[in-house]
Amino acid sequence: MTHQDELKKLVGEEAVKFIKDGMVVGLGTGSTVRFMVDALGKRVKDEGLSIVGVPTSERTKKQANDLGIETKGVDEVDHIDLTIDGADQIDPNFQGIKGGGGAHLWEKIVAINSEKNMWIVDESKMADQLGSFPLPLEVIPYGSKQLFKRLEIGGYHPKFRMKNNHYVMTDSNNYIIDLHMSKINNSQKVAASLDHMTGVVEHGLFLDIVNTVIVGRETGPEILH
Ligand code: 5RP
């Protein structure tokens, strides 16, 4: 296991301590969340912990179900107590970029419907300013090349996310365009502009959403509120 993976595992294991019997828990997506779901599965098996998970991707749903964690869709629950998710970059004001794993649309839907949101990250994700991690957009395939041109003209430095010469598809069968802006000076303004672009389903700026961040550091997990 790499050192970064050890830190991801550390925060994943720390996060499940916040899960109590009977909770409805949003389950994020990504390699850090994978460790958290493993630890949660262990509590379900060993302690008989009874929770309902609301997964934010087909990947997470499969992992949870394989571990014996009951899951429901976001429209099948009447509330979500706490969502635990990873992040790609977090600034000192807890504003973040998500979507490196291409799941930010479902992640944002689950997050905004959760009473509390927690991010778990290794320390490399903490940044003074957002933007050096490319900002993902989930976009409707129809007209996406025209949208791409508009993004280029707007100075967003877009790139379609590709794998093996194919467009990466999301769980909602959309494409991803990553914006290589280097620096995001005004994240509220950028978010508002992208919110109004036809063809953009959702962007990966998660602003004013998270209450708690657990950072994996050399010295152990640091819990920030
Ligand atoms: C997926 C996400 C992930 O939470 C984010 O990419 C972090 O992933 P990882 O834990 O693998 O570094 O937003 O859409």
py3Dmol code that shows the C-alpha trace and the ligand (Angstrom):
import py3Dmol

protein = """\
ATOM      1  CA  MET A   1       0.000   0.000   0.000  1.00  0.00           C
ATOM      2  CA  THR A   2       1.341   3.488  -0.838  1.00  0.00           C
ATOM      3  CA  HIS A   3       1.779   6.058   1.909  1.00  0.00           C
ATOM      4  CA  GLN A   4      -1.078   8.080   0.423  1.00  0.00           C
ATOM      5  CA  ASP A   5      -3.318   5.006   0.576  1.00  0.00           C
ATOM      6  CA  GLU A   6      -2.385   4.527   4.234  1.00  0.00           C
ATOM      7  CA  LEU A   7      -3.584   8.080   4.952  1.00  0.00           C
ATOM      8  CA  LYS A   8      -6.790   7.430   2.983  1.00  0.00           C
ATOM      9  CA  LYS A   9      -7.409   4.269   5.003  1.00  0.00           C
ATOM     10  CA  LEU A  10      -6.751   6.148   8.242  1.00  0.00           C
ATOM     11  CA  VAL A  11      -9.404   8.796   7.511  1.00  0.00           C
ATOM     12  CA  GLY A  12     -11.840   6.197   6.187  1.00  0.00           C
ATOM     13  CA  GLU A  13     -11.598   4.289   9.443  1.00  0.00           C
ATOM     14  CA  GLU A  14     -11.883   7.484  11.501  1.00  0.00           C
ATOM     15  CA  ALA A  15     -15.008   8.578   9.616  1.00  0.00           C
ATOM     16  CA  VAL A  16     -17.017   5.434  10.350  1.00  0.00           C
ATOM     17  CA  LYS A  17     -16.746   6.223  14.071  1.00  0.00           C
ATOM     18  CA  PHE A  18     -19.270   9.016  13.373  1.00  0.00           C
ATOM     19  CA  ILE A  19     -21.862   6.511  12.098  1.00  0.00           C
ATOM     20  CA  LYS A  20     -24.448   5.439  14.671  1.00  0.00           C
ATOM     21  CA  ASP A  21     -26.986   2.649  14.693  1.00  0.00           C
ATOM     22  CA  GLY A  22     -30.134   3.477  12.693  1.00  0.00           C
ATOM     23  CA  MET A  23     -28.560   6.239  10.590  1.00  0.00           C
ATOM     24  CA  VAL A  24     -29.173   6.833   6.900  1.00  0.00           C
ATOM     25  CA  VAL A  25     -25.698   7.470   5.496  1.00  0.00           C
ATOM     26  CA  GLY A  26     -24.731   8.911   2.129  1.00  0.00           C
ATOM     27  CA  LEU A  27     -21.806   6.949   0.720  1.00  0.00           C
ATOM     28  CA  GLY A  28     -19.504   8.923  -1.560  1.00  0.00           C
ATOM     29  CA  THR A  29     -17.284   7.619  -4.335  1.00  0.00           C
ATOM     30  CA  GLY A  30     -13.556   7.167  -4.864  1.00  0.00           C
ATOM     31  CA  SER A  31     -10.523   5.431  -3.446  1.00  0.00           C
ATOM     32  CA  THR A  32     -10.751   7.109  -0.007  1.00  0.00           C
ATOM     33  CA  VAL A  33     -14.433   6.266   0.329  1.00  0.00           C
ATOM     34  CA  ARG A  34     -13.618   2.694  -0.673  1.00  0.00           C
ATOM     35  CA  PHE A  35     -11.601   2.347   2.561  1.00  0.00           C
ATOM     36  CA  MET A  36     -14.459   3.934   4.526  1.00  0.00           C
ATOM     37  CA  VAL A  37     -17.019   1.517   3.052  1.00  0.00           C
ATOM     38  CA  ASP A  38     -14.701  -1.413   3.874  1.00  0.00           C
ATOM     39  CA  ALA A  39     -14.544  -0.241   7.502  1.00  0.00           C
ATOM     40  CA  LEU A  40     -18.313   0.279   7.576  1.00  0.00           C
ATOM     41  CA  GLY A  41     -18.895  -3.224   6.223  1.00  0.00           C
ATOM     42  CA  LYS A  42     -16.728  -4.536   9.039  1.00  0.00           C
ATOM     43  CA  ARG A  43     -18.841  -2.736  11.664  1.00  0.00           C
ATOM     44  CA  VAL A  44     -22.047  -4.068  10.084  1.00  0.00           C
ATOM     45  CA  LYS A  45     -20.650  -7.598  10.157  1.00  0.00           C
ATOM     46  CA  ASP A  46     -18.865  -7.556  13.531  1.00  0.00           C
ATOM     47  CA  GLU A  47     -21.152  -5.301  15.605  1.00  0.00           C
ATOM     48  CA  GLY A  48     -24.479  -5.885  13.844  1.00  0.00           C
ATOM     49  CA  LEU A  49     -24.623  -2.126  13.136  1.00  0.00           C
ATOM     50  CA  SER A  50     -27.873  -1.390  11.307  1.00  0.00           C
ATOM     51  CA  ILE A  51     -27.697   1.465   8.813  1.00  0.00           C
ATOM     52  CA  VAL A  52     -29.019   2.293   5.357  1.00  0.00           C
ATOM     53  CA  GLY A  53     -26.468   3.525   2.825  1.00  0.00           C
ATOM     54  CA  VAL A  54     -27.342   5.889  -0.012  1.00  0.00           C
ATOM     55  CA  PRO A  55     -24.616   5.318  -2.612  1.00  0.00           C
ATOM     56  CA  THR A  56     -23.455   8.055  -4.987  1.00  0.00           C
ATOM     57  CA  SER A  57     -22.357   5.710  -7.769  1.00  0.00           C
ATOM     58  CA  GLU A  58     -22.937   2.228  -9.115  1.00  0.00           C
ATOM     59  CA  ARG A  59     -19.353   1.392  -7.973  1.00  0.00           C
ATOM     60  CA  THR A  60     -20.051   2.284  -4.364  1.00  0.00           C
ATOM     61  CA  LYS A  61     -23.444   0.533  -4.438  1.00  0.00           C
ATOM     62  CA  LYS A  62     -21.820  -2.693  -5.583  1.00  0.00           C
ATOM     63  CA  GLN A  63     -19.064  -2.523  -2.977  1.00  0.00           C
ATOM     64  CA  ALA A  64     -21.549  -1.792  -0.174  1.00  0.00           C
ATOM     65  CA  ASN A  65     -23.938  -4.558  -1.192  1.00  0.00           C
ATOM     66  CA  ASP A  66     -21.062  -7.051  -1.537  1.00  0.00           C
ATOM     67  CA  LEU A  67     -20.139  -6.234   2.073  1.00  0.00           C
ATOM     68  CA  GLY A  68     -23.710  -6.763   3.310  1.00  0.00           C
ATOM     69  CA  ILE A  69     -24.550  -3.058   3.719  1.00  0.00           C
ATOM     70  CA  GLU A  70     -28.179  -2.318   2.856  1.00  0.00           C
ATOM     71  CA  THR A  71     -28.550   0.467   0.295  1.00  0.00           C
ATOM     72  CA  LYS A  72     -31.432   2.585  -0.986  1.00  0.00           C
ATOM     73  CA  GLY A  73     -31.667   5.144  -3.742  1.00  0.00           C
ATOM     74  CA  VAL A  74     -31.775   8.831  -2.892  1.00  0.00           C
ATOM     75  CA  ASP A  75     -35.485   8.949  -3.743  1.00  0.00           C
ATOM     76  CA  GLU A  76     -36.298   5.979  -1.517  1.00  0.00           C
ATOM     77  CA  VAL A  77     -35.299   7.633   1.785  1.00  0.00           C
ATOM     78  CA  ASP A  78     -37.012  10.492   3.608  1.00  0.00           C
ATOM     79  CA  HIS A  79     -33.780  11.950   4.977  1.00  0.00           C
ATOM     80  CA  ILE A  80     -30.013  11.391   5.041  1.00  0.00           C
ATOM     81  CA  ASP A  81     -28.317  11.944   8.407  1.00  0.00           C
ATOM     82  CA  LEU A  82     -24.731  12.182   7.244  1.00  0.00           C
ATOM     83  CA  THR A  83     -22.869  11.838   3.949  1.00  0.00           C
ATOM     84  CA  ILE A  84     -19.209  10.874   3.931  1.00  0.00           C
ATOM     85  CA  ASP A  85     -17.335  11.547   0.710  1.00  0.00           C
ATOM     86  CA  GLY A  86     -13.867  12.198  -0.629  1.00  0.00           C
ATOM     87  CA  ALA A  87     -12.729  15.359  -2.397  1.00  0.00           C
ATOM     88  CA  ASP A  88     -10.106  16.360  -4.930  1.00  0.00           C
ATOM     89  CA  GLN A  89      -9.159  19.736  -3.483  1.00  0.00           C
ATOM     90  CA  ILE A  90     -10.288  21.707  -0.412  1.00  0.00           C
ATOM     91  CA  ASP A  91      -9.463  25.331   0.376  1.00  0.00           C
ATOM     92  CA  PRO A  92      -9.169  26.836   3.885  1.00  0.00           C
ATOM     93  CA  ASN A  93     -12.863  27.835   3.796  1.00  0.00           C
ATOM     94  CA  PHE A  94     -13.996  24.238   3.152  1.00  0.00           C
ATOM     95  CA  GLN A  95     -14.898  24.992  -0.469  1.00  0.00           C
ATOM     96  CA  GLY A  96     -14.013  22.071  -2.679  1.00  0.00           C
ATOM     97  CA  ILE A  97     -13.584  20.500  -6.069  1.00  0.00           C
ATOM     98  CA  LYS A  98     -15.050  17.049  -6.630  1.00  0.00           C
ATOM     99  CA  GLY A  99     -15.604  14.839  -9.635  1.00  0.00           C
ATOM    100  CA  GLY A 100     -12.148  13.407 -10.219  1.00  0.00           C
ATOM    101  CA  GLY A 101     -13.920  10.059 -10.196  1.00  0.00           C
ATOM    102  CA  GLY A 102     -16.673  11.374 -12.455  1.00  0.00           C
ATOM    103  CA  ALA A 103     -19.433  10.968  -9.865  1.00  0.00           C
ATOM    104  CA  HIS A 104     -19.984  14.576  -8.771  1.00  0.00           C
ATOM    105  CA  LEU A 105     -23.555  14.852 -10.095  1.00  0.00           C
ATOM    106  CA  TRP A 106     -24.919  12.062  -7.893  1.00  0.00           C
ATOM    107  CA  GLU A 107     -22.551  13.129  -5.101  1.00  0.00           C
ATOM    108  CA  LYS A 108     -23.929  16.671  -5.131  1.00  0.00           C
ATOM    109  CA  ILE A 109     -27.546  15.459  -5.215  1.00  0.00           C
ATOM    110  CA  VAL A 110     -26.918  13.254  -2.177  1.00  0.00           C
ATOM    111  CA  ALA A 111     -24.889  15.980  -0.418  1.00  0.00           C
ATOM    112  CA  ILE A 112     -27.495  18.736  -0.721  1.00  0.00           C
ATOM    113  CA  ASN A 113     -30.125  16.338   0.629  1.00  0.00           C
ATOM    114  CA  SER A 114     -28.017  15.439   3.683  1.00  0.00           C
ATOM    115  CA  GLU A 115     -28.296  16.987   7.120  1.00  0.00           C
ATOM    116  CA  LYS A 116     -24.511  16.843   7.549  1.00  0.00           C
ATOM    117  CA  ASN A 117     -21.626  16.387   5.135  1.00  0.00           C
ATOM    118  CA  MET A 118     -18.137  15.162   5.927  1.00  0.00           C
ATOM    119  CA  TRP A 119     -15.148  14.963   3.579  1.00  0.00           C
ATOM    120  CA  ILE A 120     -12.282  12.572   4.148  1.00  0.00           C
ATOM    121  CA  VAL A 121      -8.972  13.319   2.462  1.00  0.00           C
ATOM    122  CA  ASP A 122      -5.251  12.734   2.697  1.00  0.00           C
ATOM    123  CA  GLU A 123      -3.295  15.928   3.364  1.00  0.00           C
ATOM    124  CA  SER A 124      -2.285  16.377  -0.300  1.00  0.00           C
ATOM    125  CA  LYS A 125      -5.864  17.514  -1.050  1.00  0.00           C
ATOM    126  CA  MET A 126      -5.666  20.620   1.163  1.00  0.00           C
ATOM    127  CA  ALA A 127      -4.856  23.732  -0.891  1.00  0.00           C
ATOM    128  CA  ASP A 128      -4.584  27.483  -0.360  1.00  0.00           C
ATOM    129  CA  GLN A 129      -6.541  28.051  -3.541  1.00  0.00           C
ATOM    130  CA  LEU A 130      -8.745  25.883  -5.764  1.00  0.00           C
ATOM    131  CA  GLY A 131      -8.024  25.300  -9.428  1.00  0.00           C
ATOM    132  CA  SER A 132      -4.770  23.415  -9.814  1.00  0.00           C
ATOM    133  CA  PHE A 133      -6.958  20.311  -9.845  1.00  0.00           C
ATOM    134  CA  PRO A 134      -9.019  20.498 -13.058  1.00  0.00           C
ATOM    135  CA  LEU A 135     -12.683  21.317 -12.428  1.00  0.00           C
ATOM    136  CA  PRO A 136     -14.974  18.574 -13.812  1.00  0.00           C
ATOM    137  CA  LEU A 137     -18.231  19.270 -15.609  1.00  0.00           C
ATOM    138  CA  GLU A 138     -20.813  16.597 -16.330  1.00  0.00           C
ATOM    139  CA  VAL A 139     -22.284  17.516 -19.708  1.00  0.00           C
ATOM    140  CA  ILE A 140     -25.069  16.233 -21.942  1.00  0.00           C
ATOM    141  CA  PRO A 141     -23.490  14.482 -24.970  1.00  0.00           C
ATOM    142  CA  TYR A 142     -25.892  16.232 -27.348  1.00  0.00           C
ATOM    143  CA  GLY A 143     -24.221  19.467 -28.417  1.00  0.00           C
ATOM    144  CA  SER A 144     -21.184  18.871 -26.243  1.00  0.00           C
ATOM    145  CA  LYS A 145     -18.703  19.839 -28.979  1.00  0.00           C
ATOM    146  CA  GLN A 146     -20.497  23.180 -29.357  1.00  0.00           C
ATOM    147  CA  LEU A 147     -20.439  23.590 -25.583  1.00  0.00           C
ATOM    148  CA  PHE A 148     -16.711  22.756 -25.639  1.00  0.00           C
ATOM    149  CA  LYS A 149     -16.116  25.623 -28.117  1.00  0.00           C
ATOM    150  CA  ARG A 150     -18.026  28.037 -25.893  1.00  0.00           C
ATOM    151  CA  LEU A 151     -15.918  26.959 -22.926  1.00  0.00           C
ATOM    152  CA  GLU A 152     -12.728  27.511 -24.947  1.00  0.00           C
ATOM    153  CA  ILE A 153     -13.830  30.998 -25.950  1.00  0.00           C
ATOM    154  CA  GLY A 154     -14.732  31.701 -22.308  1.00  0.00           C
ATOM    155  CA  GLY A 155     -11.140  30.902 -21.246  1.00  0.00           C
ATOM    156  CA  TYR A 156     -11.981  27.767 -19.272  1.00  0.00           C
ATOM    157  CA  HIS A 157      -9.330  25.544 -20.973  1.00  0.00           C
ATOM    158  CA  PRO A 158     -11.628  22.532 -21.422  1.00  0.00           C
ATOM    159  CA  LYS A 159     -10.604  18.942 -22.172  1.00  0.00           C
ATOM    160  CA  PHE A 160     -12.963  16.025 -22.747  1.00  0.00           C
ATOM    161  CA  ARG A 161     -12.217  13.209 -20.314  1.00  0.00           C
ATOM    162  CA  MET A 162     -11.208  10.191 -22.427  1.00  0.00           C
ATOM    163  CA  LYS A 163     -10.190   6.635 -21.685  1.00  0.00           C
ATOM    164  CA  ASN A 164      -8.781   4.310 -24.353  1.00  0.00           C
ATOM    165  CA  ASN A 165      -9.915   6.773 -27.043  1.00  0.00           C
ATOM    166  CA  HIS A 166     -13.501   6.750 -25.779  1.00  0.00           C
ATOM    167  CA  TYR A 167     -15.440   9.410 -23.929  1.00  0.00           C
ATOM    168  CA  VAL A 168     -15.685   8.589 -20.234  1.00  0.00           C
ATOM    169  CA  MET A 169     -19.397   8.074 -19.462  1.00  0.00           C
ATOM    170  CA  THR A 170     -20.980   8.872 -16.105  1.00  0.00           C
ATOM    171  CA  ASP A 171     -23.602   6.756 -14.318  1.00  0.00           C
ATOM    172  CA  SER A 172     -26.193   9.054 -15.952  1.00  0.00           C
ATOM    173  CA  ASN A 173     -24.684   8.413 -19.412  1.00  0.00           C
ATOM    174  CA  ASN A 174     -23.203  11.865 -19.784  1.00  0.00           C
ATOM    175  CA  TYR A 175     -19.688  13.035 -20.727  1.00  0.00           C
ATOM    176  CA  ILE A 176     -17.128  14.772 -18.536  1.00  0.00           C
ATOM    177  CA  ILE A 177     -15.261  17.916 -19.558  1.00  0.00           C
ATOM    178  CA  ASP A 178     -12.407  18.964 -17.249  1.00  0.00           C
ATOM    179  CA  LEU A 179     -11.579  22.662 -16.990  1.00  0.00           C
ATOM    180  CA  HIS A 180      -7.839  23.300 -16.634  1.00  0.00           C
ATOM    181  CA  MET A 181      -8.009  26.797 -15.215  1.00  0.00           C
ATOM    182  CA  SER A 182      -4.951  26.531 -12.893  1.00  0.00           C
ATOM    183  CA  LYS A 183      -6.452  29.027 -10.439  1.00  0.00           C
ATOM    184  CA  ILE A 184     -10.047  29.741  -9.491  1.00  0.00           C
ATOM    185  CA  ASN A 185     -10.040  33.237  -8.051  1.00  0.00           C
ATOM    186  CA  ASN A 186     -13.752  33.606  -7.392  1.00  0.00           C
ATOM    187  CA  SER A 187     -15.367  30.209  -6.994  1.00  0.00           C
ATOM    188  CA  GLN A 188     -18.882  31.636  -6.384  1.00  0.00           C
ATOM    189  CA  LYS A 189     -18.701  33.569  -9.652  1.00  0.00           C
ATOM    190  CA  VAL A 190     -17.341  30.604 -11.630  1.00  0.00           C
ATOM    191  CA  ALA A 191     -20.038  28.344 -10.150  1.00  0.00           C
ATOM    192  CA  ALA A 192     -22.784  30.838 -11.034  1.00  0.00           C
ATOM    193  CA  SER A 193     -21.527  31.131 -14.647  1.00  0.00           C
ATOM    194  CA  LEU A 194     -21.358  27.357 -15.084  1.00  0.00           C
ATOM    195  CA  ASP A 195     -24.805  26.936 -13.483  1.00  0.00           C
ATOM    196  CA  HIS A 196     -26.192  28.990 -16.350  1.00  0.00           C
ATOM    197  CA  MET A 197     -24.509  27.193 -19.246  1.00  0.00           C
ATOM    198  CA  THR A 198     -26.933  25.119 -21.302  1.00  0.00           C
ATOM    199  CA  GLY A 199     -25.684  21.564 -21.633  1.00  0.00           C
ATOM    200  CA  VAL A 200     -23.776  21.580 -18.345  1.00  0.00           C
ATOM    201  CA  VAL A 201     -25.633  19.222 -16.022  1.00  0.00           C
ATOM    202  CA  GLU A 202     -23.438  19.875 -12.980  1.00  0.00           C
ATOM    203  CA  HIS A 203     -20.004  21.233 -12.115  1.00  0.00           C
ATOM    204  CA  GLY A 204     -17.657  19.940  -9.453  1.00  0.00           C
ATOM    205  CA  LEU A 205     -17.503  23.065  -7.295  1.00  0.00           C
ATOM    206  CA  PHE A 206     -18.999  22.123  -3.926  1.00  0.00           C
ATOM    207  CA  LEU A 207     -19.487  25.410  -2.120  1.00  0.00           C
ATOM    208  CA  ASP A 208     -20.830  25.812   1.420  1.00  0.00           C
ATOM    209  CA  ILE A 209     -21.805  22.145   1.595  1.00  0.00           C
ATOM    210  CA  VAL A 210     -19.442  20.490   4.032  1.00  0.00           C
ATOM    211  CA  ASN A 211     -19.438  20.748   7.860  1.00  0.00           C
ATOM    212  CA  THR A 212     -16.516  18.515   8.811  1.00  0.00           C
ATOM    213  CA  VAL A 213     -13.271  17.544   7.099  1.00  0.00           C
ATOM    214  CA  ILE A 214     -11.042  14.728   8.315  1.00  0.00           C
ATOM    215  CA  VAL A 215      -7.497  15.162   7.024  1.00  0.00           C
ATOM    216  CA  GLY A 216      -5.065  12.269   7.056  1.00  0.00           C
ATOM    217  CA  ARG A 217      -1.715  13.553   8.308  1.00  0.00           C
ATOM    218  CA  GLU A 218       1.581  11.959   9.313  1.00  0.00           C
ATOM    219  CA  THR A 219       0.633  12.654  12.908  1.00  0.00           C
ATOM    220  CA  GLY A 220      -2.799  11.018  12.589  1.00  0.00           C
ATOM    221  CA  PRO A 221      -6.292  12.080  11.527  1.00  0.00           C
ATOM    222  CA  GLU A 222      -7.086  15.765  12.060  1.00  0.00           C
ATOM    223  CA  ILE A 223     -10.770  16.610  12.455  1.00  0.00           C
ATOM    224  CA  LEU A 224     -11.680  20.107  11.250  1.00  0.00           C
ATOM    225  CA  HIS A 225     -15.095  21.740  11.819  1.00  0.00           C
TER     226      HIS A 225
END
"""
ligand_1 = """\
14
5RP
C -15.545 11.299 -7.309
C -15.010 12.240 -6.316
C -14.031 11.710 -5.337
O -14.537 11.891 -4.062
C -12.755 12.439 -5.487
O -12.325 12.298 -6.817
C -11.676 11.905 -4.533
O -11.317 10.627 -4.924
P -10.161 9.800 -4.238
O -10.628 9.499 -2.857
O -10.029 8.575 -5.087
O -8.922 10.633 -4.245
O -15.325 13.396 -6.275
O -16.374 11.952 -8.222
"""
view = py3Dmol.view(width=600, height=400)
view.addModel(protein, "pdb")
view.setStyle({"model": 0}, {"cartoon": {"style": "trace"}})
view.addModel(ligand_1, "xyz")
view.setStyle({"model": 1}, {"stick": {}})
view.zoomTo()
view.show()
